[in-house]
């Protein structure tokens, strides 16, 4: 009887392993992409060998500025909220801000950046946030 029970348990555990669904974090991560809205470009960089871990978010101003000033700062946020702000300065399109994240991600999450213009002591958002959906 014990051998029969052990055989049944072994057979069932084998079946459970075969039919168990894969985790959403273990597949379908394709963060090697970029997006832009004419003001801000956003790039995701994944950890080498693990496309479901975002190493950093890189953001920069678009090549042809459509904003009245390029003085300001970048704000980066992801599915877990605020990640970081760049320093406030005059930005050119050849410069970028890198926000280190090292966060796990999964299909459907959003990673975003926005640029806040500085005019005197006032800051206003230059455009809607630009986001990448993993």
N, C-alpha and C positions, 0 to 999 in steps of 0.2 A: 504494500500500500504506500509506504514512504517513497519507493522508487517511482511509482506512478504519479504521486503528488509532486515530487521534484521535477519530473519530466514535464508535467503540465505547467508548473511555475516557470520553468526555463523556456518553454514554448511561448507562453504569454509574454514574458519579458522581452523575448526576441521580437515578437510582433509589435509591442509597444515602441520599441526603438525604431522599427521600420516605419510606422505610421505617425510618429510624433512630428508635428509641424515644425519647420525651421523657424527660428527667431527672426523677427523683422530686422534686427540689427545685424544678422549674419549675412544678409544678402541685399541686393537691390540698392546699394549705396554707390552713387556715381557722382561724387562731389567735384570732379575735375572739370569745372565749367566756370564761365563768367557771365555776368549780366551787366547791363548799363542802361541808364535812363536819360542820357544826354548831359547829366551833371556829374554823376558818380558812377564809377565802374567798381564791381565787386568780384573778387576771385577767391575760391576756396582751395586750400592746400591740405590734402589728407596725409596722414602718417604713412610712410612707405610700407607697403604690404598690408595695410589695414584701411581700406577705403571708407570704413564706417567710423573712423576717428578723425576729426578735423583738427589738424595741427595748428592752423592759423587762418585768419581771414585777412586778406589784403585788399585795400581800397585806395582809390585815387580819383582825382578829378578827370572828367572826360577831356579829350584832346581840344575841342573847340568850346571854351567856356561860354556858357549862356547866363552866367550869374554876374551881377554888377560888381562884386568884389570877390577876390579869392583869398581874403583873409578870413580865417575861422578855424574850425576844428571838425574832425570826423568823429562820429559816434558809431560804434559797432555793437550789434546785439544779435542774439541767437535764440534757440528754442528754450534756453534756461534763463533768458533775460539779458541784462546789460553785460557786455564783455569788456569794453574799454573805450576811452576817449583819447584822441591824439592831442598833441600840444596845440595851442592856438598860435597860428603864424600865417604868413603869406605862403600859400601852396601853389605849385606849378603842376601841370599835368605829367611831368616827368618824375615827380616824387610820389611815394606811396606811404601809407600807414599800415603797419603790420600788427594785428592784434593776435597774440598767442592765445590759443584756446585749449588744446588737448582735451576736447570733449567728444564723447561718443555721440553718434547721430543715427538716425534711421530714416527710412523713406518717408517723405512728406514734411520734414522739418524745414523751417525757414531760417536763413542766415542773412542778416541785413546790415546795410550801412547808410548813413545819411551825412550830409555836410551842413554845418551850421555856420552861416556867414556872420562876420563881425562888421558892424558899422558903428564906429565910436565905441560906446560901452554896451551896445545892444546886439543880441544874437538872434537871428531868425533862420529857420530851416530853409535851405535853398531850393529844395524839391522834396517830393514824397520819398520815403526810404526806398532804396533799391534792394531787392531780396533775391536770393537764390534758393530754390526749393530742391532739396536733395531727393 
